[in-house]
Each structure stands twice: as structure tokens, then as C-alpha cells.
């Protein structure tokens, strides 16, 4: 059979993309931040053997992509994975699959990245999966400023950090300072025998927390998050803009939703969030995020047509 353009388009929104040079498709199975149980992985393997060409590749957004699925088998393969609690998806002008690093178990992780990404996945990828946006909307969660998941290159990037305090009165000016030696950014210097932290260099990575035996940087630092907005990578690159201040876990979902609603209301069709921020100004976005006006007008914003140039 010959695959038509209409047929290709009809299944793309369901997570199936044409394999170049063939009439078969890749199907993307999406989970919360790429976390699969052993049983789910067995389903992926069985599906690849039964309906595809036996090969699976994980995408950059942590979806399991089954290769070589014939077009006429797509409805059958959808039913197969649905019966086992999985689904295909991950394309279109809407919230894309949520990504996260292994911060939950990583020694550098400042937050439970898997738990937070699951909350975001349920709220936005699943709960608002039918919301049409001006363009794709990517969300990533990173456990620390090491940035393994590149949160700053997503439309919204969450980065776990430590809101620690420094008490210079507790500093004894040790010749071998545990805080200075542990700092990966050389943000610690000494003035008049006391450690001084350069806040312009410090990323609140948390590596120095608890490293002072005299409590100048105590162990009980609070886990908080920094949030980047408007990052993109690809044909056009834009480093995400870091929002002012830090955010508690309880504030993250509302901030993401406000950013998404602002994007829906202010961006033109096919305009990424970063481009809209550059056009209107980050101050305009931050002012909107400071109130609950966007949340109060949620239904109005979501029901309005996307702006046209």
C-alpha cells in the first residue's frame, strides 16, 4: 500500500511518526519522565517483537520509541499497550513529555525529581494533554545545577538547589576550609581571616552544605527550586531566562500553569515561549506571575483562539 500525507498526519498526533524511506512508523510510549517498571519494559519489548521490527530506541524526552510498525497495525498496537496501562503520544503543539534527571537517587540531587515530575506529568501532560498551544511546550526537572537534564533549554526548567545560610560569626578562618574546598565554582574567598561567599558566583548547588565542622554553613539547608523559562535548543537556540528568586515545591505547579497560560494568551501561532518573552519583555511575564490573575481567568484563556500575526 502507499501511505498518503493525510494518513501520516492522522497518526502523528497520536505519537506515530513515519520512518524515513519506509512505509512503517515509530510509536512513542510515554511515561512520567521515562520511569518504567519491569512489567512495562516487558510490554515494550513484547510490543516491539510483535508489531515492530524488534528494535526500541529511547528519545531525548525519555519516551520508548518502537520502530518499524506497519500503518495498518497502529490501531491494534494502540489497544495492545492501552490494555497494559501504557499509551503512545509525545507530539504536537501542546505539552510534551516531561523529562527529569535521576536526582531522586543522585548524591547531588537537592529535590525528589521523580516525584515532582510525576506530579507535573499528571497535571499537565495527562490532565491538559488536549490543550492546543501556540507551539510545543517542554518541561524538564533537574535535581541540581549540574544540569544533566538541561532544564535551562526547556520552555520551563525546574532546577533543585539549596537555600542555605552562612553565619560568618561561626567561621574560624581554618587554613583548610571545607566549604571553600567543596565549592565547584570557587565562590569562597577570605577577607580578614573570614570566609566570604560571592553570591554572583554561587548557584546554591548545595555541595558545601554541612562541610563546616563549626556550623558556619549548617546542614539544615532548605531544598528549593530555581525556574528557567523560554529555553530552546535546535535550529534556534535561546538560554532560558532565570526567574527572580527561588520557589518552594508547593509553588512549582502554580508557576508552571501561570507560565503556560501566559504563553497561550500572548504568543502567536508557531511562536515559542522564549520568542514571546523576548518580544514582550521578561518583566511583563514576571509581573503576570506575581498575581493569580492568570489562574482566575484560566477557562477564558484556554477557550480563546490562538493569536494570529
ABEGO torsion letter per residue (X at the ends): XBBBAAAAAAAAAAGBBBBBGBABBBBBBBBBGGBBBAAAAAAAAAAAAAABAGBBBBBAAGBBBBBGBBAAAAAAAAAAAAAAGBBBEGBEBBBBBBBBBAAAABAABABBAAAAAAAAAAAAAAAAAABBBABBBBBBBBABAAGAAGAAABABBBBBBBBBBBBAAABAGBABBAAAAABAAGABBBBGGBBBBBAAABAGAGAABGABAAGABBAABBBBBBBBBGBBBEABBBBBBBBBEBBBAAAAAAAAAAAAAAAAAABBBGBBAAAAAAAAEAAAAAAAAABAAAAAAAAAAAABBBBBX
